[in-house]
């Protein structure tokens, strides 16, 4: 299992999202657990980003919520996942 590294921006976005929409908390936790276990699980719809966000990846955390992340060198064999941003499509892109 990969280690998730939360950026300060991601922490604020997570708190903001859960405060606005508390019903999303469980979905977000399941998504983050799945991301750590297998970042390319089909239900995550993980895809590479282009343009200003080139080098980053995005996955779905529900109908209208996306998680932006990057793979970074970790201590073990697998890369860690650096969580950058969380929000609706308009908020993160």
SVG drawing of the C-alpha trace seen along z (x, -y; Angstrom):
<svg xmlns="http://www.w3.org/2000/svg" viewBox="-25 -27 39 29">
<polyline fill="none" stroke="black" stroke-width="0.4" points="0.0,0.0 1.3,-3.4 1.6,-6.2 -0.6,-9.3 1.0,-12.6 -1.5,-15.5 -0.5,-19.0 -1.7,-21.9 -4.0,-22.9 -5.5,-19.4 -6.1,-19.5 -8.0,-22.8 -10.0,-21.5 -10.9,-18.3 -12.1,-20.2 -14.0,-22.7 -15.7,-20.0 -16.7,-17.9 -18.0,-21.1 -20.1,-22.0 -21.2,-18.4 -20.8,-16.1 -22.4,-13.2 -19.2,-13.1 -16.9,-12.2 -17.4,-8.4 -17.0,-8.5 -13.8,-10.5 -12.3,-8.2 -13.1,-5.1 -11.6,-6.9 -8.4,-7.7 -8.1,-4.2 -8.6,-2.8 -6.1,-5.3 -3.4,-4.1 -4.2,-0.5 -4.4,-0.7 -4.3,-4.1 -5.5,-2.6 -8.6,-0.8 -11.4,-1.1 -13.8,-2.8 -11.3,-5.7 -11.2,-6.6 -7.6,-7.7 -6.2,-9.7 -3.1,-11.8 -3.6,-15.6 -2.3,-17.9 -1.6,-21.6 -0.8,-23.5 -1.3,-20.4 0.9,-18.1 2.7,-15.6 -0.2,-15.3 -3.0,-12.8 -6.7,-13.0 -9.2,-10.5 -12.9,-10.6 -14.1,-10.8 -17.8,-10.7 -20.1,-12.2 -18.6,-15.7 -15.5,-15.6 -12.0,-15.0 -8.7,-14.4 -5.5,-15.8 -2.3,-14.1 1.3,-13.2 3.4,-10.2 6.6,-11.1 9.5,-9.0 8.9,-7.1 11.1,-5.3 10.0,-1.8 9.7,-0.2 6.4,-2.0 6.0,-5.7 4.1,-7.8 1.0,-9.7 1.2,-13.5 -2.4,-14.8 -2.6,-18.3 -6.2,-19.4 -9.8,-18.2 -13.0,-19.7 -15.5,-20.0 -14.2,-20.0 -14.5,-23.9 -12.6,-24.2 -9.6,-22.1 -9.1,-22.7"/>
</svg>
